[in-house]
Amino acid sequence: MINKGKEVYYMSWRDESTAIKADITDSEAYEKRIKKLKTVEVLYIDDFLKGSDTDADIRLAFEILNARYNDKRLRTVISSERDITELLERDEALGSRIYERAKGYTLRAPDSNWRLR
């Protein structure tokens, strides 16, 4: 995507979601930080909802992904240990948006960590 001239942004879910949630009381800082995630041409979210997630995590994920869902020009790449069934069970609105946009473009890796081989 970068070679095709697309604007790409890498988001480490755990790091950035923590920082964004910390900015929630400062609306200017919050909007500045989240606007990039909502509008960049290609967003790669790594380790999406890794570990235990809170309702605040789900609200944040929905805010970002719903904005991207509504703009068909934007592309989102998500890596996660959770499959679509788990995402749908956790939050149907969030999971269904991911499912609809990802149809035909998913890859389920074996349950082993390739870095340990």
Secondary structure, DSSP 8 states (H G I E B T S, - for coil): -TTTT--EEEEEHHHHHHHHHHTTT-HHHHHHHHHHHHH-SEEEEESTT-SS--HHHHHHHHHHHHHHHH-TT-EEEE--SS-HHHHHHH-HHHHHHHHHHHTT------SS-GGG-
